[in-house]
Amino acid sequence: MIVRTLTDTDVDRVLPLLPPGRTGVWADTDIFRERLASGEYRPEWTWLAEPEDGGEPYALAVWWGGPDDPLPAALDVLNVRDPEEPEEPGGPGGSQDLNGPHDPDDTRTEAAARLLTAAHTAFAEAGQDSPPDYHVLLPGDWRERRDAVAALGWRREAARRAGLTASLERLRFEWTRETGVPKPSGRLRFRAEPDDEVFVDLFRRVLEGTLDAESGTGAAAVGAERQARKDVAFYRDEMPGDRSWWRIAETPQGRPVGFALPSRNTSVHVVGYLGVLPEHRGRGYADDLLAEITRFLAEDAGADVVRADTDLANTPMAAAFTRLGYRNFARRLVLSAP
């Protein structure tokens, strides 16, 4: 098999490897073309495998990054042609071109792992410290669905072989305008704050006892102060949401309770981050912060849809989303290097 990056003449050739709705394949053909045009996908971040003696590509991996990012941030697509599919016109396809095991899942795993390993090596040579995470979208009931379990199985093993051995499952929530814009409770007041150092301090303080695995793990590794600065820089510099949207939540007496970061990604408005200071937890303030984010995005930013993720283990946050009318529509499995 030949493993290489995409060229302009390959675009139409890899489209059959982007079936809509497939587990482990974030982008369909339309999204793929759109993101190639926007710079979120790039030829050097798109890797394919093809037979040495010609024929159609049978494996594809597509990494995503911001239009200004020098290196990719996440793996969106990992797919291998079904080894049991018939040959494509004009050349062989599927398992006939692999010298690996005969079991279909083993065949797919081997091809995908070689593709990921080659790309990870190239990204490292370009200066990337660790391979990008792989984000796998899953149905909410994926554990009860044999098709989803099977589709995830060989992808997860390929990712493991390529160094992505840690996993984090997250719940995906969605609010739509038909649900109704939440009304403020009146318990808190919200104000803008232009000083990033104020938010660094608040981010640092909410790391104590946080149920957010990514921030908590980061703080344990580099310290709370450094992690707080990384978080502020990420939401300020990497997310397309406006910095002026950020709000500090205070009691009527002016005591800070937490903060709320309405934001958006390149596709949709999102709940960027919200945090309640440790001394104010257990009083339901997360509902107030989420309500303010949702209200702001709906009324000030014109959002008809707002999406959010929270860790599977963060049951208080999941309950807050449910109380505010958010629907748990899917799950996201994040596979990463430890």
Secondary structure, 3 states (H helix, E strand, C coil): CEEEECCHHHHHHHHHHCCCCCCCECCCHHHHHHHHHHCCCCHHHEEEEECCCCCCCCEEEEEECCCCCCCCCEEEEEEECCCCCCCCCCCCCHHHHCCCCCCHHHHHHHHHHHHHHHHHHHHHHCCCCCCCEEEEEECCCHHHCHHHHHHHHHHHHHHHHCCCCEEEEEEEEEEEHHHCCCCCCCCCEEECCCCHHHHHHHHHHHCCCCCCHHHHHHHHHHCHHHHHHHHHHHHHHHCCCCHHHCEEEECCCCCEEEEEEEEECCCCEEEEEEEECHHHCCCCHHHHHHHHHHHHHHHCCCCCEEEEEEECCCHHHHHHHHHCCCEEEEEEEEEECC
